[in-house]
Amino acid sequence: MPLTMETPLSRVLGAKTASVMAEQLNLQTVRDLLRHYPRRYATRGEIARLDDLQVGDRVTVLAQVRRVNTRQMRNRRGFMTEVTVGDGAGSMQLVFFNRKHGQLREGAWGLFAGTVGEYKRAKQFAHPDFHLITGDDDEDWARALIPIYPASKDVSSWVIQRSVKLLLDSSGGFGDLVQDPLPDELRERHGLPWLAAALLDIHRPTSWGDVEQARHRLKWDEALVLQLTLAARRRASALEPGIARPRAAGALLDAVDSALPFDLTEGQRAVGEELAAELAQEQPMHRLLQGEVGSGKTVVALRAMAQVVDAGGQAALLAPTEVLASQHARGIRELLGPLGRAGELDGAPDGTRVVLLTGSQKAAARREARADVAEGRAGIVVGTHALLQEGVEFADLGLVVIDEQHRFGVEQRDALRAKGNRPPHVLVMTATPIPRTVAMTVYGDLEISTLRQLPSGRGGVASSVVPTAEKPAWLDRAWARVREEIAAGRQAYVVCPRIGEETGPDDEPEDADGAPEDGGGAGRRPPLAVLDVAELLRSGPLAGLRLEVLHGRLPAEEKEARMRAFAAREIDVLVATTVVEVGVDVPNATVMVVMDADRFGVSQLHQLRGRVARGKHQGLCLLVSDAPTASATGQRLAAVAATSDGFELARLDLETRREGDVLGAAQSGSRSGVRLLSLLEDEELIAQARAEATALLETQRGLADHPGLAAEVAALATDERAEWLEKA
């Protein structure tokens, strides 16, 4: 039978090789192998990579044999062969014990694969796998560019190269094997080569121009299939029958607007009208609201919730932490006043109830809250993951609001949506600004609204790095600044990455981003902890001030009590973990000191900084770190301190983190289908692919006239790789 892209590799390579490729590299079909692209190309005699190797790396290098020496070992029986190889700039040793390799002669070029070790401060390979490039070798080894593939312990780069060669030279003709899925007019419009030509050039290039042109075409394949998948999801959502929730005059929404102690910003009004129009449609809304820290997203969401309640439905607000959920519920109740206490003695008869539901509530309170929700007395329901549990049922769920979307996955969003009798409207919010490419790729199934404008009257935040290793006196000055602000009647946060009183896994950093670090790992001291720092401050630089701690291990009642006390100015300094990262709103707090700031990611630091200067007074954020200012980490902290533009910092965050970190743990590499596409470098290409995907699906026949493209989309949709979209 002729080969196809779906032919199992066992038919081409044999059962043994195919089994190892499947197990170690997840390569199972002809398609998988052809889409397993070289990670780089070696240029014989011109590369200088040996100097760049790090101990522990498993790599393949192209080098020339410089010297071969076989000798008896002094301290044990047998002999050792030492081979020195070089690449024109650096050199390293290959060591073989009790194995002679007569073919390793001076002057021979070869590919050498192994794990980099070190002996007497010199890098070496012990028993490396190798392939010598001989004069009578096949034409591929004589090319100017030699492909080096992502390999594994038992599948070397040259084994992959030879396997790919079998496909490129297939007797049936490579052009017949590879059917181009892209429509001709799309390919011609963007000047893209045929897929067969691109695959030939990526695996067997004759110039760097071949590589660049091939990569551009293959990136298009990845981007278009992803965008078609997301566009199909948007279209499927558009076909779901929902319930229109139009605005009603003279009801709860108007009362909310009258009760607001400030004027809405122009941006809040514009986004509010956008949401109001979509809520009035039967087609369920699926919208992402992103905005700067402090831009007023919660008020926009509250107005949308009020509109749904006015239309007879219920609104559920899902928050990532109990502290934030409690604050949301308290703030909404205070804003609504009697309108939020329907059924109580001082409640307005035409109002509703605001109910809080969390996992740590006492059983009686939880039962009462669930009853209010199930019987429809509660129009606005605020909660944590407890909202997703079995037994929590709604009378008529009309709107789902997810606060801090990046803390949840699509599974949680869908679990809450499923509690509606009909598909509810969905609004997800994030105060972590999202680069355009990430928005188009990770959140591509949502329409996007953006709030950039901050409310007037804010004092603004000045930020500085405190490099304790180089300028230890600056830390003393930082605590003096805290005392000055307290003396002026203000309040302060001190944030630490860890809780303290180690008890094992529970003492991991709370919600840390896993930021890139210089010199992390073995030998580095543990991160600073809330309980330790609080004790040092009480007896040292902040002695005499009213200081308390806040972290996720405290009982819910105690966390709530301390946040209330801080908001009421009964606490001067709150030493906390990142439990205060989102949503905490205390306008009188003007100083934040972030200890071990290099342990946090760019976006997380921006979020933390947003907790201060939420009132009329100027704010100060001090990023304390022992990282050298000239290091990559030091420069990253300096960049955070230099700007308060969250969208600029989002771009920096994308630049300083690996692609897979942005997309999620299972979202990079072969499982996602993204091997070449870069969210950082390919913004224009992704935008073009999104437009083409939308246009293709809006035609009368959709993908019916493009079976190859439909097959690629179906493969992603049904393959386990689709997990990366679900967990985005």
N, C-alpha and C positions, 0 to 999 in steps of 0.2 A: 504493500500500500504506500502511496506517496506520503511524504512528510507534510504535516500541517503545524501551525503554531501550537496546537493542543497536543501534539504527539508526545507521549511520555519519553523522558530522556533514556529510560532503560532500553528502548528500541534503538537508540542511536549510539549510546555509549556502553551498553552492557549493564547488567543488574548491579554488579559490585560498585562501579564508579558512580552510577546513578543514585544508588542508595546512600553513599557517603555525601554526595552533593545535596541530596534532599535533607539529610539529617543535619549537616553542618552549615549549609548555606541557603536552605529553603528553596533550592532550584529543582523543579520537578518536571517542567515541560520545556519544549523547544522555545516557547515564548519567554519563559523565565531566564533561560540561558542567554538568549539574544538580548534581553533587557538587563543583563548583568554587565554593566559597562565598566571599562577600565577606570581605576581611580586616579591614575596618572600615566605618563608615558616616559620611558627612559630614552635618553639620547646618548648613544655610545660615545665615551670619551669626553662628553661635555657636561655631564652631571656632577654635582658636588654635594652629595647627600649623606655620605658617611659621617661627616662632621655633625650632621643634624640629628643623628640617632640618639634615642634615650634608652637607658637600661630598662628592660622589661618590655620594650616594643617588640611586636611580632611583625617582621617586615620582609620585603623582597628587595634586594639591591642588585644593580648591574655594576660589575667591577671586573678588573683585570688581575690575573694571578701575577704577583710580583716575586714571590719567593716560596719555596717548598722545602721543609726540613723535617726529616723523620729521624727520631732518636729513641733510645731506650729510656724508660722512666727510672728515676733514681730510687724512689721510695717504694715502688711496687713492681711486680712483674709486668712485662708487656712493653709496648712501644707507643709513642705519641707522634702524630703527624701535625705539624703547625704550618698553616698556609697563610701568607700575608697577601691580602688583596687591596687594591686601591682603585679610586675612581677619578683620579686627576687632581683631587684636592685633599682627600682624606684617605686613611687606611684603617684596616682592622684585621684581627686574627680569626682564622677558622681553625678549630681544634678537633682532631679525630683521635679517639683512643682505640688502639689495636685494630685500626682499619687503614689499609693503604689505598690511595687513590692515584693510580698511575696516570690517569688522564688529566690530573691537575698539574699542568706543566706551566712554567713561566711564559708569560705572554698570552695565555689563553683568556678569552673573555667568557663570562658566564653570569647567569642569574643565580643568586644565593638567597635562600629563605631560611629564617630561623628566628629565635627569640634572642634579643640583644642581652648579653651578659657582660660582666666586667671582671678582669683579673689584673691585679697590680695596676689599677687605674687605667687600664687599656680595654677598649671595647672588643668583644669577641662573640663569635657564634660557636657553640659546641654542637658538633655533629649536624651541621646544617644540611638541608636538602639543596640540591643544586642542579642546574642544567647548563652545560657548556655550549657555547655558540661556535660551531665548527664551520670550516670552509665549505663542507659539503652538506651543511644543514639546509633545511627548506627555506624558501624565499622570505618567509615572515621574519625570521631572525636577522635577515640581512637588511631589513628596512631601517630607515632613518629613525622612526619612532617605534619603540617596542612597548606594547601595552602591558601595564602592570595591573592585575585585577585584585579586587578584594578577595582574599583567600582564607583558608582555615588550616587547622593543624594537619589534616590529611589530604587536603585539596590545594595544591600549590598553584601559583599564578600561571605557570606554563602548562599545567594540566588543563586549566580552564581555557587557555589560549588554543591548545590543540583541539579541545572539544568544540570550541566556537568555529575553528577552521573546518571541522567536518560539516558543519551546517553551511558555512559560507561557500564551500565547494561541493554542495550536495548535487548529486547527479541529475536530479529533476529540475535543477535551475533555481538559484536563490530568488530570482524575481518571481517565480511561480509560488515559491514557499511563502513569501511575504506579500500579503495583500494589504495595500495601503488603505487604512480606515478613513483618512481625511477626504472630504469632498473636494473634487478637483478645483472648483471655483474658490474655495477657502484657501487651499494650498497655493494657488496662483496669486491670489490677492495679497498674501503675505510673503510671497517669494520663497516658499519652502520647497526643499528637494523631496523626491519620492522617499518613502520610508525605507525601501530596500537599499537605496543609495546612502541614506543616512546611517543605517546599520553597518554597511560595508565600511564607511568612512570612520565610524567610531571605533570599530574593531581592527581595521586594517588601514590606517591613514598613511598618506604619503607626505603630508605637510600639516603644519598647525592650522592652516586655513581649512583643511578637510575636517579637523577636529571641531573647530568653532562652528562651522556650518552644520555639522551633524548634531552637535549638542543643542544648537538653537532649534532645529527641527524636533528633536526628541523631547526637549522641554515643552514644546507646543503640545505634543501628545499627552504628556502628563497633566499640563494645565487644563487642556480642553476636556479631558475625561473627568477630572475633578469638578470643573465648573458645570459640566453637563449633569453630573450626579447631584450637585447642590441645586441647580436650577430645576431639576426634576422634582426634588423635594419641595421646593417653593411652590411649584405648580400643583403637586399633590395636596399641599396644605391649603392652597387656594380653592380646591374642589370640596374641602370638608364643609358640611353644612353646620353653621353655628347659629347663634341667636344675636340679632342686632340689639345694641344697648344705646339708643339715642339719648341725647341730652334732654333733660326736662327742666323747664324754667321754674324758678321759685322753690327749688328743692335743696338737697344736701350740698350739691356742688356750689350753688350760689351762696349758701351759708358758709362754706369753706372759704370762698373768695372774700367774703365780707369779714371773716375772722382773721385773715392773714395780717400779721403786724407789719407787713412790708409790701412794697409793690413788686409784682412779678417783673423779671427782666424781659427784655424783648425776646431773647432766646427761649425762655420758659413759655411765653405766650405762643410763640410760633410752633414749638413742639407740642404744646398742649392742644392747639387747634388740629395738628396733624393726628394726634391720638384720638381726639374727640370724633373726627371724621371717620377714622377706621373702626372705632367702637360702634358707630352707628350702622355699620355694614353687617350683613349676615356672615360674610366670609371672615373667619377668625383672624384677628390681627396677630402677626408674628414679628415683633419689632425689638431691636436692640437699642437701648438708650445709653450712649456713652457720654461722659462729660468730665470736665476738670473737677478735681477735688474741691468741694464747696460750691459747685455751680447750681445746686438746688434740684437735683434729680428727684429726691424724695417728695418734694412738694408737687412736682409734675405727676409723679406716680399717684399721690394721694388724690389729686383732682380727677385722675382717670378712674380710681377706685370709687370715688363719690358718684361719678356719672353712672357707673355700673349699678351701684346700690339704688340710685334714683330710678333705674330702669327695672328694678325688681330682682336683681341678681346679687351674688355675693362676690367679694374680692378677697383673695388670699395673698399675703405677702410673706415670702420665704426668705429668711435671713440666715447667714452662716453661723452666727454665734448667739448665745443667750443674751449676752450684754447688748448686742445690737438689736435683737428682737424686742427685748424689754424696753430699750430706748425708743424704738419705733412706736410700740404700743402706747407708751407713756406720752410721747409727743403728739400722737394723733388724738388721744383722749383729751389732752389739754387744749389742743386747737379746736376740737369739735365742741368741747364743753358739754352742756346738756344734750346736744344733738348726738353725742356718742354714748349716752347713758339711757337709752330707751328702756322702759320697764322699771327703772329705779325711781325712788321717790322724787328726786329733783330732775329726772330725765324728761326730755321733750318728747311728746307723743308721736311726733312725725320724724323722729330721729332713728338711730340704729344703735347696735351694740358693737363695741370694739373688744375683741376677745384675744387673749394671749394664750398660746399653747406651746409648751416646751417640755422636754424630757424630764426635767428635774422637779416639775410641779408635784405637789402632793396629790394623792389619788383622788381625793374629793374635789379639789379644784379642777383636775383634769377631766373628771366625769362631767362636771357642770359645764366646762368649756365645750366639750364634745357635744353635749346635748344642745347647747345654744347654736352650735354650728349646724348640727344635723336637722334641727327643727326650724332653721332659718331666722332665728332671733338675732344672730350675729351677722351683720352685713359685712364687716371688715374683720378678717381673721389674720393675726400676725403670729408667726411661729418659726421654729427651727425645723430640723429634720423630723421632729415629732409629727409634723403635718402629713408626712408621707406614710405614716404607719397605718396598718390595717385597723379598722374601727373608727378612723376619722372620716366621716362622711358629710357631704355638703347637701343642703336642700336644693341649691341652684347656683353652682359655681360659674360665674360669668367672666372673671378676670384672674389670671395668675401673674403675679409680679415676683420676679426672682431678683433679689438684691445681691450685688457682687457675684455676677454670673461665673467669674473665673473660679469661684470656690465650689461650684456645682458642675455636674455633667448633664448631658442630654437625658440620661436615665432618670435623674431626679426631676428634671423639668417635665418629662413625659409622665412620671408617676403621679405628679400633682395634677397635670392636665386630665389624666384618666379619671379623676374624681368628679368631673363634671358630667351632667346628664347628656349634654351636647358639647362638642369641642369648645372650650373657653378661649377667649382672647388671651394672648401671652405678651407680656412686656418683661424683658430681661435688662438689667441695668449693670453698669460697671463704671467705677471711677478710675479704672486703669485704662487710660487712652490706648487705643488699638491702632497700630500702623495700618495703612490702607490695604496692604497686601494680606495681612493677617485677617482683617475684617472680611475681605473678599474670599479667603480660603477657609479659615476656621469657622467663621460665622456666616458663611455664604448662603445659608438657608434662611437668614433673617434680613428684613429691611433695617436700615440703620438711621438713627437720628443722633445728632451731636449737639451738646451744649458746651460752648466755649466761654461764654460771658459769665463773669462772676458778679454777684450782687454788689451794688454800690455800698460804700462805707466800710469796706474791709481794709484793715491796716497793712496787709501784705506781710510776707515772710522774708527775712534775710537769713542766708545759710552760710555756714563756715565749716571747714574741716579742722578738727583738732588732732594733729599728728603726734600722739603721745610719745612715740619712740624718739622723735627728732626734737620736739619742743615740749617736754614734760610740764613746764610751767604754764602752758596754755590750759591744761586741765584745771589747775587751781583757779585760773581766771574764769573758766567756764562755770565753776561752782559759785564764784563770786557774782557772776552775772545772774545766776538763778536767784541768789539771795537779794540782789538789787530789785529784780522783778517782783519777788514776794513782798519786799518792803514797800513797793509801789502799789500793793493791793492785788497783784496778779497771781497766777498759779502756773505750775510747771509739770511736765511729764518727764520721766526718765525711763527709757525703753531698753530692755535687755533681751538677748536672743533665747534665754533659757530661764527655767523657773528656779531650780536649785534643790538642795536636799535630795541628791540623786537617789532614785528608787528604781533605776533600770530604764526600760523603754519609755516610761511616762515622762522622763525628764528630757525628752528630745525637744529641740527648739519648736515653739508654737508657730505653725504656719509660715516657716521661713521659706524663702523662694529658692534656696539652693543656689545662691549667687556664685559666680566665678570668683575664685580666690587665688592669690599668689602665695605659694608656700604652704598651702593647706595640707591636711593629712597628718601623717606620722610626725611626732615631735612638736606639733603645735599645741599650745595650751587649750584647755576646754573653753568654750564661750562663757562670757560673764553671765551670772545668774541674778535674777530679781532679788531673791532672799539674801544673797551675799552682799550685793551692792546696797540694798536698803539698810542693812546693818552697818556697813561702812559709812554710809552717808549720815545715819542717825548719830553715830558717835564721832563723826568727823566734820567735813565741810558744811553739812546742812544741819548740824546739831541745833536743837531748839525749835526747828520748824515742825509743823504738823505733817507728818509723812506716813503714808500707808502704801500697801502693795495691792496689786490686782493681777490675777492670772487665771488661767482656765481650770486649775485644780480646786479653786475655792468653791464652796457650795453656792448655788444660784442665789439664795437669799443674801448671802454675804457680798457677792459680786454686785448685786443690785443696790444694796445698802451703801457700798463704797462709791459707786458711781453717783448715787443721789447726793451723798455727802460732798463729793468733789464738785458736782454741779451747784450745790448750795454754798460753796466756798468754805466748807468746814474742814477741808484738807488743802494744804498748801502744795504738796508735792506727791504725785502719784507715780510710784515705781512699778512698771508693768511690763508684761510681754506684749506681743503684737495683738493681743486681745483688744487693744485700743486702735488697731490699724484702720478700721473702717467705721464710718457712721457716727462715732462718738463726737458729740457737739457741745462743747463747753466754751462759750465765747470769751470767758475771762482768762482762759489758759493761753499764755503768750510765749512760753519757752518749752522746747523739747530738746532733750539731750539723748542722742541715740548711741548707746555703748556698743562697741564692736560693730560699728556701722558697716564694715566690710563684709560682715556675715549676712547682710541682707541684699536683695536684688534692687536694681534701679527703680522699678515700679513700686516696690514695697517701701523704699525710702521716701518716694514722692507721696505715697499714701499716708505714711506716718507724719510727714511734715504738714500734711493738710489738716491735722488735728489742732494746730495752733493758728492764732491770728484769724479766728472766725468771728471776731468782733471788730470794734473800731480801733483797737490798739495794734501797733506794730509788733510782729512776731519774730522770734529768733529760733533757728534750728541748728544745733551743733552736732556734727557727725564725728564722733570720737573713734579713732582707729590707731592701731600700732603699725599699720601697713606703711612702707616707705612711700613718700609722696611721688617719687619718680617711677614707682612700679605701676603696672597696668591697673591694679586695684586702687592705688592712690589717685591715678588719673581719672578713674571712673567716679570716685567720690568727689573729686574736684569738679567734674562735669555736672554732677547732680547739684552741687552747691552753686554752680554758676548760672543755673536757669531754673525757673519755676514753671516753665512751659511743659505741661505733661505730654503733649504730642511730640515735642522734640525729644523728651526723655524716653518716650516709647520707642522712638527710632534708635536711640542709644542702647536701649535694652535689647533690641533685636540684634544690634551689632555685636554686643558683648556676650550673648548667649548662643549656645549651639542651636541649630535649627530644630532639632528634635526636642529640646527643652521648651521651645516656643509652642510647638505643636502637641507636645505630650510624649510620655515615655514610649508609647507604641506607635508613634506617628511619623517616624523617620525611617528611611531605608525601604527595604523591599515590601514590608507589610503595608505601607501606605501607598505604594506605587510611585512615591516621590523619590527619585534617585538623583536627578540633576537639577530640578527646579529649586530656585532660591527665593525665599520670601524677601530677602534683602535686596538682591540684585535684579530680580525679574518683575518688578512692579508693573511696568508698561505691558509686558507680555501677558501677565495674569489678567490685567484689565481688558486687553484685547480678547483673550480667551473667554472671559466672562460675557462680553458683548456678543461674541460669536455663538456661545452656548445658548444664550437667551434667544437670539434670533433663530437658531435652528429649531428650538422647541416651540417657537411661536408660529411656525409654518403649519399649514393644514395637516400635513402628514408627519410632522415631527422627524423622527429618525427612521421612519419606515423606508425611506429611499436610501438610507445609509447603513446597511446591515453590519458592515465592519465596525463602524463607530458604535452602533447599538450593542454589538458584542463586547466591545471594550468596556462600555459603561456597565453592562450586565455582569461582566467578570468582576469589576470592582464592587458592585452592589451586593453580590452574593458571596464574594471571597471573604475570608477572615480579615483581610486588610481593611475592610470597611469599618472595623472596630475603631480605627483612628478618627473617623468622622463622628462616630457615636460618642466618643469620649472627649471630643474637642472642648 
